[in-house]
């Protein structure tokens, strides 16, 4: 008589938020897979649903709560057995989640990420709620530097995120990140290189370097390493073709870094520099440590040193006390600086941040009106830049191929956040580079033809 094999436990995984969260999700998924649990693409009918949440700003928190509520609804219907909340919302709220949202079975904080399998098994073993947020639950923060090696990738095989540090030491008055992810701490150089080697060996030809403050890499290490030293080592990896820098705090971009990017063919000419604002009074209130007198020359220096550089930035609209004149200054700056890509957020008063309690909070209708003005101005800039590219020859990395459309990116387009190239007459598979010519544009995207 044969013994019937026990049914495999199915895990539905929902990953929300930023690239740092994506890396955390990939690490948890790897632990789950190595434990022999079955990962399903139907979380609505999984035994256990794990939601890796975001809690950076109010809309992200609302999305996380919406996903948790949906999973709990499926649990109430009997389709799901257990619901586990992980990530930034778990770290930010801790065991408070149990009382605020009835039905959650486990809460796991950032520094306990790699304990996900144990948490799943404990949740399944009984009716007691499981809290795994460690002694460093909010408002304190972990000193652990995450080792992100061995990941179950949810990004395409040919590109990956490479996290080089965790946490942040900046005291921006609007930001919750230090209270969630802790103080800035760089990964040791040998660990970063080992992670990069693993990703490239698995097929990644593009690595996107991420951190809360990428340009600050290595300053806290005993070896006094630096971002430029790391870039020099990464460029030696065989099989790696593109290295992209994300989240560069403007004050940390120095001559040495600019020269390193300009000189190395593998480092794409792309700078993601979140400046947040340009008015000096607003920047001071934001505790950014920047002024317009430094931001404007930085942009000029980058374009002089690297004529074909792509510049991306992020802005906050409607910061407390922002006057019509200060917004007008920002709008004029956007029109004159002509960023290639720009993200913009209406100020969100996050609990626990100094800016949340500042006087003269800007009304929501004014914030959204200003947001629309900025994005309309940027749209006109982006469309004009696309028109100027017609006739240019670009090397594109193919991202996806279906029956009717081939999509890819040239060096000036970061994955997931920027526009795309729609490639005509392409024969290459995802992960391959093709030489193209720009023949038209459609909204923010470029229409290119393979040569």
N, C-alpha and C positions, 0 to 999 in steps of 0.2 A: 504494500500500500504506500503510495507516494504522499509525502506531506506537502500540503499546499503552501506555497511561498507567501509570506506576509505582504500585504499591499504596501507599496512604497509610499512614504509620506510626501505629499506634494506641497511645494512652496511657491506661492505667488509673490513676486517682488515688484514693488513700485518705487522707482527712483525719481526724486524731485530735486529741483534746485540747480546749483552751479556746478562747474566742472570738478571742484573739490569734492562735492557730494557724489559725483559720478565715480570718482576714484574710490571713495569709501564703499559705494555700492558694489563695485567690481571686486573689492577685497572680501566683502561679506558673501557675495555670490560664490566666490572661489571656496570659501570655508564650507558653505552649504553643499556645493557639488562634491568636494572631497570627502564629506561625511556620508555620501551615498544618498542624500535626500534628492528628490526629483524636482527640478525647477520647471515650472509650467508657465506658459504664456497666457494662461487664463486665470488670473488672480481671483476672479469672481467665484471660482469653484475650487479653489485650493484648500488643502487642510489648514495651512497657515499662511496668512498674508503679512508680509513685512513691508512697512512703508518707511523708506528713508526720507525724512522730511527736511524742509527748508524753513527757516524762521527769520531770515535777514530783515525783511520789511513786512508790513501788514498784509499786502496782497499775497506774498509767498506763504505766510502763516495761514491765511484764509484758504489757500489752495491745499495746504497740508491737512488742515482740519476737514475740508471737504472730502478728501480721499479717505481719511480715517473714518469719517461718518458713513461713507459709502460701504467700506469694508465691514463696519459694524452692522450695517443694515443687512448685508449678505450673511453675516454670522447669525443674526436674529432669524433669518429665513431658513437657517440650517445648512446653507451651502458652504460656509466657512466655519472651522472649529475655533481658531485662535487668531487674534489680531495683535501684532507687535509693532510698536512705534520706535523708530531709531532716528539717529541724525540730530540735526540742529534744534528742532523743536523739543526733542527728548532731552537734550542737554540744557536747553534754556529753561524748560519748565519742570523737569525731573518728575518726581512722584506726584506733583500737583496735577499732572495729566489724568491720573486715575480718578480724582475727584471732579475734575472739570468735564471729562468725557467718559461717561459710564460705558463699561464693556471692554475696555482695553485690557489685554491679558499680560502684556509685558512692555517695559520701557527700557531702552538701552542707549546709553550715552555714547558720545564720540570716542572717549578713551577706552571704552569696553567693546568697541566695534568687532574685534576679532573673537569675542566670546559669543557671537551670534548663535552658533550651533547649540552651545550649552543652554542659552536662553530659550531657544526653540524647544529643546527637549524638556526643560523644566516646565515650560508653559503647557506642554502636552501631557505631562505626567500627573497633573493635579489641577485643582480649582483655584489655588492661591495665585494671586497676582505676583509677577516677577519684576523686580526693579534692579537693573544692572547699570547704575550710573556712577558707581565708585564714590570714593571719599571726596572727590574734587568736583562734585556736581555744583551747578551755579549757586552763588556768583563766582566762586573760585574757578580756576582753570587748570587743566592738566599740563604737566611738563613733558609728557610723552611725545616723542617725535614719531609719527606713524611710519612704519615700514610697509610700503605698498607693493612689495614684490609678490608674485603669484596672484594674478587677477583673472577673473572670469569676465572677459571684455564684453561690454555692451556698446562700445563704439565700433565702427568698422575696423576690420583687421589692419588696414593700411595706415591708419592714423590713431594716435593715442594722446592722452594727457599725461604729462610727467610732472608730478607735484614735487617741488624742490624745498619747500618749507611749509610750516604750519603756523597759524596764529598771526598776531599783529601787535606791534608796540605803539602804533600811532593812536592818538587820543581824539580822533575825529568826534565832534560833539553829537553827530547824528547816527553813529554806527554802533551796532550791537556785537560785531564780530569778536573783539577782544574778550567780551564777557562770555561768549559761546565757545570760541576755539582757543582762547588763551593767549599767552604772550608769544611773541615771534620766536621761532626756533628753527634753524636750518637743519636739513638732513646732512649727515656727513657726506663728503664728496664721493667716497667709495660706494656708499649705498645708492646715491643718485645714479652713478654710472652703472651699477649693477642692475638697477631697475631699467635704465635705458637700454642696456644690452639685452635684457630679457624681452623687452617690447619689440626691439628691432629683430631679434631672432624669431619672434612670433609673426613677423611680417610688416611691422610698422615702418613706413618710409618717411613719415612726418611725425615729429614730436612737438607738442604744444606745451611749453613750460608754464606752469601755473603756481600761484602762491597768493597770499594776501598782498605781499609786497615783493615781487620777484627781484627787483633791482637791489634789494637789501640782502640778497643771499650771501651767506658765509661770514658776515660781519660779527656774528656771535660765536663762531667756531674758534677753538683754540688754534687751529691751523691758519686762521685769518684768510680763508679762501675768499673767492669773490665770484660774482656772476661771470665776469670775463674769463676767469680761470676755468670755470665749469664749462662754458661755451667752447673754449679751446679744446677741452678733452672730449666733449660730445661730438665735435666736428670730426674727430678721428674714427668714429664708428663706421665700419664698412656697412653699406646697405642703407644708412640713414641719409636722406636727401634734403629734407627740409627741417629746420629748427625754427620755431616761432616763439616770440616773447610776448606773454600776456601779463597784464596787471603791473605795469611799471610805474611806480610812484614817481612823479616828475622830478622831485628834488634829488632823487638818487641817480638820475640819468646824467652821467658825466662824459667827458671827452674820451676817456678810455673805452667806455662801452660803445659809444657811437663809432669810434674807429674800428673796434672789433667787429661790429656788425657790417660795416662798410667793406672790410677786408675779407670776410669769410663768405664764400659762395653758398655754403650750406645754411647759413643764417639768413632767413628771408628778410627782405627790407620792409619790415612791418613792425610798428611800434604801437602798442595799446597803452595809452596814457590817460587814466581817469583824472581829469583836472577838477571836476565838480562845479567850478564857477570861475569867473575871472575878475570879479570885483574884489578889491583888496579888503574892504570892510567885511563882506560876506565870508571871504576865505578865512579871515581872522576869527570870526564867530564860529566857523566850522572847525577851527583849530587845525587847519590844513598846513600851516607853515609855508604857504606859497603866496606870491603876489603876482599881479599882472606883469610887473616889470621883469619877472623871471620867466613866466610862462611864455610870453610872446617871443623873447629871444631864443628860447629852447626850440620852439617850432621852426624859427628861421634857421637855426644852426643845423637841425636835422635835415631840412630840405637842401641846405647848402652842401652838407657832407654827403648826403645820399639823395641825389636828385629824383630818383624814382621811388622814394620811400612812400609807403602807405601809412597814414596816421589815423588812428581811431581814438575816440575819447568818450567819456561818460560825464553827464551833467546832472545836477539836481536843481529843479525849478521850484520856486516858492518856499525857499528856506525862510524861517521866521525873520520878519523884519525886512525882507527883500522889497525894496521900493520900486516904483515904476521906472525910475531912472537907472537903478542898478540892474533891473532886468533888461532895459534897453541897451545898457553897456554890454551885457552878455550876448544879446541878440546880434548886435553889431559885430562883436568879436567872432561869433560863429560865421557870419557872412564874410568877414575878412580873412579868417584863418583857413576856411575852406577844407575842413577835415574830410577825409575820404569816407569815413564811417563815423556815426555818432549815435550813442544811446542816451536816452533822457528819461529821468524819473521825476515824478512829482514828489516833493518832500513828504515823508511819512514820519509822524512823531512816535518814535519807538519807546515804549516804557523802559525806564532805567537810563536813558541817554539824556545828557544835559539839554540838548536841543528840544526835547519833548516839552520841557517846562519853560522855554524862553517866551518872553512876551511878544506881542504883535504877530501871532500865528496868521499866516496868509490863508484867506478863505479858499475852500476847495474849488469854487467856480473860477476864481482868478488863477489858481495854480494850473488848472487844466486848460484855460485859455492861453496861458503863457507856454505851456507844453506844446500845444498845437502850433503856436507861432514858431517856436524853435524847430519843430520837426518839419514844418512846411518849408522853412528857410533851408534846412539841411537837404530836404528832398530836391529842391531846385539845384543845389550844389551837386548832389550825387548824380542827378540826371544829366547835368551839363558835363560832368567829368566822364560819364559813360559815353556821351556823344563824341567827346574828344578822343576816346580810345578807338573809335572805329578806324580800321586799317592797321592797328597795332598788332604785332605778333606776340602771343603769350604762350608760355608753357603751362599746361593745365594738368592737374592731378585728377584723374577720373574717380568720382565718388560712388556713382550708382549708374546702373544700366537697366532699363526695362524695354518693353517691346517698342516703345515710341520715343523715349527720351533718354539721352545720356547727359548726366550732370557732373560737373566738376568744379574745380576752383583754381585760379591762378594765385601767385604768392600773396596778393593783396586781399585775399578772402580767407578769413579764419573759419574753421568749421563751426557749424551750429548757430553762429551769431551774425555772420555777414551774408552778403548776397552770393549768387552762384554764377557759373558759366554754363549755359545750355549749349552743348557741343553737337554740331551738325556733322553728319557723315563720319562719325567716330566708329572705330572698330576695336578700340582697346577695352580691356576689362577693368573693373575697379582696382585701384592701387597702381595703375600704370600712368605714366606721364605721356602726354601727347602735345605736339606742336600745333598751334592753332593761329587763326587770324580773326580778329573781331570784325564782324560784318554788320551788327546791329545791336540794339539794346531793347529790353522790355522791362519797363519800370526800373527796379534796382539791379536786375540781372543783365549780364552780357550774353549776347548771342554770338558764338564763335564757330568757326568751321575748321575741321582738322585739315592740316596741310599734307 
